[in-house]
Amino acid sequence: MKIEVDYKLVGRRIRDARKAMGLTQEQLAEQVDLSNEWVSQLEKGKKLPLDTLMRFSSVLDKDPNYFLIDTPFVPSEVLINKDIARKLSKCNKKTLNSINRIIDILLEQQED
């Protein structure tokens, strides 16, 4: 089975993240150590290597999944798990204990 990545969508997200940070293509190109022409091509949907995506993620302060959401490459379960983990990290110990009890109850109900 061949996995397809929507590189046009990835490119649009790179562009949007760049603009949100107030960077020009030239400034981003310098920070990720690529030519301005290469950044322009990537923003238009040219296929990019994983190491290049990681450089963009670092400079643009985005998780790599941000660029890949809604592409078949990233399972939705991964995104849901990250969202849950992010929310749980904000909870205090008492809240975490309550959530744990709720999960136990839900799992018990699921088994019935």
VOLO-374558 format. One line per field, with one value per residue: residue number from 1; residue in three letters; x negated, y negated, z negated of N, C-alpha, C, CB in turn. Coordinates in steps of 0.2 Angstrom, whole numbers, plus 2048, in hexadecimal, padded with zeros to 3 digits. Last residue first. Glycine has a CB too. Layout:
BEGIN
seq	[NUM; ...]
type	[ALA; ...]
n.east	[X; ...]
n.north	[Y; ...]
n.up	[Z; ...]
ca.east	[X; ...]
ca.north	[Y; ...]
ca.up	[Z; ...]
c.east	[X; ...]
c.north	[Y; ...]
c.up	[Z; ...]
cb.east	[X; ...]
cb.north	[Y; ...]
cb.up	[Z; ...]
***
This chain:
BEGIN
seq	[112; 111; 110; 109; 108; 107; 106; 105; 104; 103; 102; 101; 100; 99; 98; 97; 96; 95; 94; 93; 92; 91; 90; 89; 88; 87; 86; 85; 84; 83; 82; 81; 80; 79; 78; 77; 76; 75; 74; 73; 72; 71; 70; 69; 68; 67; 66; 65; 64; 63; 62; 61; 60; 59; 58; 57; 56; 55; 54; 53; 52; 51; 50; 49; 48; 47; 46; 45; 44; 43; 42; 41; 40; 39; 38; 37; 36; 35; 34; 33; 32; 31; 30; 29; 28; 27; 26; 25; 24; 23; 22; 21; 20; 19; 18; 17; 16; 15; 14; 13; 12; 11; 10; 9; 8; 7; 6; 5; 4; 3; 2; 1]
type	[ASP; GLU; GLN; GLN; GLU; LEU; LEU; ILE; ASP; ILE; ILE; ARG; ASN; ILE; SER; ASN; LEU; THR; LYS; LYS; ASN; CYS; LYS; SER; LEU; LYS; ARG; ALA; ILE; ASP; LYS; ASN; ILE; LEU; VAL; GLU; SER; PRO; VAL; PHE; PRO; THR; ASP; ILE; LEU; PHE; TYR; ASN; PRO; ASP; LYS; ASP; LEU; VAL; SER; SER; PHE; ARG; MET; LEU; THR; ASP; LEU; PRO; LEU; LYS; LYS; GLY; LYS; GLU; LEU; GLN; SER; VAL; TRP; GLU; ASN; SER; LEU; ASP; VAL; GLN; GLU; ALA; LEU; GLN; GLU; GLN; THR; LEU; GLY; MET; ALA; LYS; ARG; ALA; ASP; ARG; ILE; ARG; ARG; GLY; VAL; LEU; LYS; TYR; ASP; VAL; GLU; ILE; LYS; MET]
n.east	[85F; 854; 858; 859; 84B; 847; 84E; 847; 83A; 83D; 840; 833; 82B; 832; 82E; 820; 81F; 824; 819; 80E; 814; 811; 80A; 808; 814; 813; 808; 80E; 819; 811; 80A; 816; 81A; 80F; 80F; 81B; 81A; 80A; 803; 804; 80F; 812; 817; 807; 7FA; 7F6; 7F8; 7EE; 7E3; 7E8; 7DF; 7D6; 7CF; 7C3; 7C8; 7CF; 7C5; 7BD; 7C6; 7C7; 7BA; 7BB; 7C4; 7C5; 7D3; 7DA; 7E2; 7EC; 7E8; 7DF; 7D5; 7D1; 7CD; 7C2; 7BA; 7B8; 7B0; 7A7; 7A5; 7A4; 7AE; 7AB; 7AC; 7B9; 7BF; 7BB; 7C1; 7CE; 7D0; 7DA; 7E4; 7EA; 7F3; 7EB; 7E8; 7F4; 7F8; 7ED; 7F0; 7FD; 7FA; 7F3; 7FC; 805; 7FC; 7FA; 801; 7FB; 7FF; 7F8; 7FD; 7FC]
n.north	[816; 80F; 802; 801; 801; 7F5; 7EC; 7EE; 7EA; 7DC; 7D8; 7D9; 7D0; 7C4; 7C4; 7C3; 7B6; 7AE; 7B0; 7AB; 7A0; 79F; 79D; 7AA; 7AC; 7A5; 7AC; 7B9; 7B6; 7B3; 7BF; 7C7; 7C1; 7C3; 7D1; 7D4; 7D0; 7D3; 7CB; 7CD; 7C7; 7B8; 7B1; 7AB; 7A7; 79C; 7A0; 7AA; 7A3; 795; 785; 77B; 778; 77F; 78D; 78F; 78E; 799; 7A3; 7A2; 7A6; 7B3; 7B8; 7AF; 7AA; 7A6; 796; 78C; 780; 780; 785; 77A; 771; 778; 777; 76A; 767; 776; 77A; 779; 774; 766; 763; 765; 75C; 750; 753; 752; 749; 74B; 74A; 756; 757; 75B; 768; 76E; 76D; 774; 781; 783; 784; 790; 799; 798; 79D; 7AA; 7B6; 7C5; 7D6; 7E6; 7F5; 806]
n.up	[76D; 770; 76F; 761; 75F; 765; 75D; 751; 755; 758; 74B; 745; 74C; 749; 73B; 73C; 743; 739; 72F; 737; 744; 756; 761; 767; 76D; 779; 77F; 780; 789; 794; 796; 799; 7A5; 7AD; 7AE; 7B4; 7C1; 7C8; 7D5; 7E3; 7E9; 7E1; 7D6; 7D2; 7D5; 7CD; 7C0; 7BF; 7BB; 7B1; 7B3; 7B5; 7C0; 7BE; 7BC; 7C8; 7D2; 7CE; 7D1; 7DF; 7E1; 7DE; 7E7; 7F6; 800; 810; 812; 80F; 80D; 803; 80B; 813; 809; 804; 810; 811; 806; 801; 7EF; 7E1; 7D9; 7D9; 7E7; 7E9; 7E1; 7E8; 7F5; 7F2; 7E2; 7D3; 7CA; 7C5; 7CF; 7DA; 7D6; 7D5; 7E3; 7E9; 7E3; 7E9; 7F6; 7F6; 7F2; 7FD; 806; 802; 7FB; 7FD; 7FE; 7FD; 805; 800]
ca.east	[866; 854; 857; 85F; 84F; 845; 850; 84E; 83B; 83A; 845; 839; 82A; 832; 835; 823; 81D; 828; 820; 80F; 810; 815; 80C; 802; 812; 818; 807; 808; 81A; 815; 806; 811; 81E; 811; 809; 81A; 81E; 810; 803; 7FE; 810; 80F; 81B; 80E; 7FC; 7F6; 7FC; 7F5; 7E4; 7E7; 7E5; 7D9; 7D6; 7C3; 7C4; 7D3; 7CA; 7BA; 7C4; 7CD; 7BB; 7B6; 7C6; 7C2; 7CE; 7D9; 7DD; 7EE; 7ED; 7E5; 7D8; 7D4; 7D3; 7C7; 7BC; 7BC; 7B7; 7A8; 7A7; 79E; 7AE; 7AB; 7A5; 7B4; 7C0; 7B9; 7BA; 7CB; 7D0; 7D4; 7E2; 7E4; 7F6; 7EF; 7E3; 7F0; 7FC; 7EE; 7EA; 7FC; 7FF; 7F0; 7F6; 807; 7FF; 7F4; 804; 7FB; 7FF; 7FB; 7F9; 800]
ca.north	[819; 817; 805; 801; 806; 7FC; 7ED; 7EF; 7F1; 7E1; 7D7; 7DD; 7D7; 7C7; 7C4; 7C9; 7BD; 7AF; 7B1; 7B2; 7A1; 7A1; 797; 7A6; 7AF; 7A3; 7A5; 7B8; 7B8; 7AE; 7B9; 7C8; 7C1; 7BC; 7CE; 7D6; 7CB; 7D5; 7CA; 7CE; 7CE; 7BC; 7B2; 7AC; 7AD; 79B; 79A; 7AC; 7A5; 79C; 789; 77D; 775; 778; 789; 790; 789; 792; 7A2; 7A0; 79F; 7AF; 7B8; 7B4; 7A8; 7AB; 79B; 794; 781; 77D; 789; 780; 770; 777; 77E; 76D; 764; 770; 77C; 77A; 77B; 76A; 762; 769; 763; 751; 752; 759; 74A; 74C; 744; 753; 756; 754; 762; 76D; 76A; 76D; 77E; 782; 77E; 789; 798; 796; 796; 7A5; 7B0; 7C0; 7D0; 7E1; 7EF; 800]
ca.up	[76C; 770; 776; 765; 75C; 767; 764; 751; 752; 75D; 750; 742; 74C; 750; 73D; 739; 746; 73F; 72E; 734; 73E; 750; 75E; 764; 766; 774; 77E; 77C; 782; 791; 795; 793; 79F; 7AC; 7AB; 7AD; 7BD; 7C6; 7CE; 7E0; 7E7; 7E6; 7DC; 7D0; 7D8; 7D5; 7C3; 7C0; 7C2; 7B1; 7B4; 7AE; 7C0; 7BF; 7B7; 7C2; 7D2; 7CD; 7CA; 7DB; 7E3; 7DA; 7E0; 7F2; 7FC; 80A; 814; 80E; 813; 801; 805; 816; 80D; 800; 80E; 817; 806; 805; 7F6; 7E5; 7DA; 7D3; 7E3; 7ED; 7DF; 7E1; 7F4; 7F4; 7E9; 7D7; 7CD; 7C2; 7C8; 7DA; 7D7; 7CF; 7DE; 7EB; 7E2; 7E1; 7F4; 7F8; 7EE; 7F6; 807; 801; 7FE; 7F9; 801; 7F9; 805; 800]
c.east	[86A; 85A; 857; 85E; 856; 849; 84D; 850; 843; 83C; 843; 83F; 830; 830; 836; 82A; 820; 826; 825; 816; 811; 811; 810; 804; 80C; 816; 80C; 807; 814; 817; 80B; 80D; 81A; 815; 80B; 814; 81C; 813; 80A; 7FE; 809; 80F; 818; 812; 804; 7F9; 7FC; 7FA; 7EB; 7E7; 7E3; 7DF; 7D9; 7CA; 7C5; 7CF; 7CE; 7C0; 7C1; 7CB; 7C2; 7B7; 7C1; 7C4; 7CB; 7D3; 7DC; 7E8; 7EF; 7EB; 7DE; 7D7; 7D6; 7CE; 7C2; 7BE; 7BB; 7AF; 7A7; 7A0; 7A8; 7AB; 7A5; 7AE; 7BB; 7BA; 7B7; 7C4; 7CD; 7D5; 7DB; 7E1; 7F0; 7F1; 7E6; 7EB; 7F8; 7F2; 7EA; 7F5; 7FE; 7F4; 7F3; 801; 801; 7F7; 7FF; 7FD; 7FF; 7FA; 7FC; 7FC]
c.north	[81A; 81A; 80C; 803; 807; 802; 7F3; 7F0; 7F2; 7E8; 7DC; 7DD; 7DC; 7CE; 7C7; 7C9; 7C3; 7B5; 7B2; 7B4; 7A9; 7A2; 799; 7A0; 7AC; 7A6; 7A3; 7B1; 7B7; 7B0; 7B4; 7C2; 7C2; 7BC; 7C7; 7D2; 7CD; 7D1; 7CD; 7CF; 7D1; 7C3; 7B5; 7AC; 7AE; 7A1; 79A; 7A6; 7A7; 79E; 791; 780; 777; 775; 782; 78C; 789; 78D; 79B; 79F; 79D; 7A8; 7B3; 7B3; 7AE; 7A9; 7A0; 798; 788; 77E; 787; 785; 776; 775; 77D; 774; 768; 76E; 775; 77D; 77E; 772; 767; 769; 767; 759; 753; 758; 751; 74C; 745; 74D; 753; 752; 75B; 768; 769; 76A; 776; 77F; 77D; 783; 791; 795; 794; 79E; 7AA; 7BA; 7CA; 7DA; 7EA; 7FA]
c.up	[772; 76F; 776; 76C; 760; 765; 767; 759; 753; 75B; 756; 748; 74A; 750; 744; 73B; 743; 743; 734; 733; 73C; 74A; 757; 760; 763; 76D; 778; 77A; 77D; 78A; 791; 791; 799; 7A6; 7A9; 7AA; 7B5; 7C1; 7CC; 7D8; 7E3; 7E4; 7E2; 7D6; 7D6; 7D8; 7CA; 7C3; 7C4; 7B8; 7B4; 7AF; 7B9; 7BE; 7B8; 7BD; 7CB; 7CD; 7C9; 7D4; 7DF; 7DB; 7DC; 7EB; 7F7; 806; 80E; 811; 813; 807; 804; 811; 810; 804; 809; 814; 80C; 805; 7FA; 7EC; 7DF; 7D4; 7DD; 7E9; 7E3; 7DF; 7ED; 7F3; 7EB; 7DE; 7D1; 7C4; 7C4; 7D3; 7D7; 7D0; 7D8; 7E5; 7E4; 7E0; 7EC; 7F6; 7EF; 7F2; 801; 803; 7FE; 7FD; 7FC; 7FD; 801; 800]
cb.east	[86A; 84F; 850; 862; 851; 83D; 84D; 852; 839; 833; 845; 83C; 824; 82D; 838; 822; 815; 827; 823; 80A; 813; 819; 810; 7FD; 811; 81F; 808; 802; 81D; 81C; 803; 80D; 824; 814; 804; 819; 825; 80F; 802; 7F9; 811; 808; 81E; 810; 7F8; 7EF; 7F9; 7F9; 7DF; 7EC; 7E9; 7D9; 7DA; 7C0; 7BD; 7D3; 7CF; 7B5; 7BF; 7D2; 7BC; 7AF; 7C6; 7BB; 7CF; 7D8; 7D6; 7F3; 7EA; 7E5; 7D3; 7CE; 7D1; 7C6; 7B6; 7B7; 7B6; 7A6; 7AE; 79A; 7B5; 7B1; 7A4; 7B4; 7C7; 7BD; 7B8; 7CD; 7CC; 7D1; 7E1; 7DF; 7F9; 7F5; 7E0; 7ED; 802; 7F2; 7E4; 7FD; 806; 7EF; 7F1; 80C; 804; 7EF; 80B; 7F4; 805; 7F7; 7F8; 805]
cb.north	[815; 819; 802; 7FA; 805; 7FD; 7E7; 7E9; 7F1; 7E0; 7D0; 7DA; 7D9; 7C3; 7BD; 7C8; 7BD; 7A9; 7AC; 7B3; 79C; 7A7; 793; 7A5; 7B7; 7A5; 7A1; 7BB; 7C0; 7AD; 7B6; 7CE; 7C6; 7B9; 7CE; 7DD; 7CB; 7DC; 7C3; 7CA; 7D3; 7B9; 7AB; 7A7; 7B3; 79B; 794; 7AF; 7AB; 7A0; 788; 776; 778; 777; 78C; 797; 78A; 791; 7A8; 7A6; 79E; 7B1; 7BF; 7B4; 7A2; 7B2; 797; 794; 77F; 775; 78A; 784; 76B; 771; 781; 76E; 75D; 772; 77F; 77F; 77E; 768; 75B; 767; 765; 74D; 74B; 75A; 744; 753; 73F; 759; 75C; 754; 763; 774; 76E; 76D; 781; 789; 780; 789; 79E; 79C; 796; 7A7; 7AD; 7BE; 7CF; 7E1; 7ED; 800]
cb.up	[767; 76A; 778; 765; 754; 765; 768; 74E; 74B; 75F; 753; 73C; 747; 754; 73C; 731; 746; 743; 729; 72E; 738; 752; 763; 769; 767; 776; 784; 77F; 782; 796; 79B; 795; 7A0; 7B2; 7B1; 7AC; 7BE; 7C2; 7CB; 7E2; 7ED; 7E8; 7DE; 7CB; 7D6; 7D7; 7C0; 7BA; 7C3; 7AD; 7BB; 7AA; 7C6; 7C6; 7B7; 7C0; 7D8; 7D3; 7C8; 7DC; 7EA; 7DC; 7DD; 7F3; 7F7; 80E; 816; 812; 819; 800; 7FF; 819; 813; 7FB; 80A; 81D; 808; 80C; 7F6; 7E1; 7DD; 7CF; 7E2; 7F4; 7E1; 7DD; 7F7; 7FB; 7ED; 7D5; 7C7; 7C2; 7C5; 7DF; 7DE; 7CE; 7DD; 7F2; 7E7; 7DE; 7F5; 7FF; 7EE; 7F4; 80D; 806; 7FC; 7F5; 806; 7F2; 80D; 7FA]
***
